[in-house]
């Protein structure tokens, strides 16, 4: 594994948006910025091999942002 692709969407969106490509196989941490308050977001991750082939997507993780 050479990198990870992080994708995001809201439950009402059909299309996933690429939000980050994280280089290196040991650092898979990502902090998302500029999100709306009190909104649900879903995320999934792909592992990318040295030859560019992507894995199947991870399990979808859902989160809710807090009100400021």
Residue pairs with C-beta under 8 A, 6 or more apart in sequence:
1 25
1 47
1 48
1 49
2 23
2 24
2 25
2 48
2 49
2 50
3 21
3 22
3 23
3 24
3 25
3 48
4 21
4 22
4 28
4 45
4 46
4 47
4 48
5 18
5 20
5 21
5 22
5 45
5 46
5 48
5 54
6 18
6 19
6 20
6 21
6 22
6 30
6 43
6 44
6 45
7 16
7 17
7 18
7 19
7 43
7 44
7 45
7 46
7 57
8 16
8 17
8 19
8 32
8 41
8 42
8 43
9 15
9 16
9 17
9 41
9 42
10 39
10 40
10 41
10 42
11 40
11 42
11 62
16 44
19 30
19 32
20 30
21 48
22 28
22 29
22 30
28 45
32 41
32 43
35 41
35 65
36 65
37 65
37 66
37 67
37 68
38 64
38 65
38 66
38 67
39 64
39 65
40 62
40 63
40 64
41 62
41 63
41 64
41 65
42 60
42 61
42 62
42 63
43 60
43 61
43 62
43 63
44 57
44 58
44 59
44 60
44 61
45 57
45 58
46 54
46 55
46 56
46 57
46 58
47 54
47 55
48 54
48 55
49 55
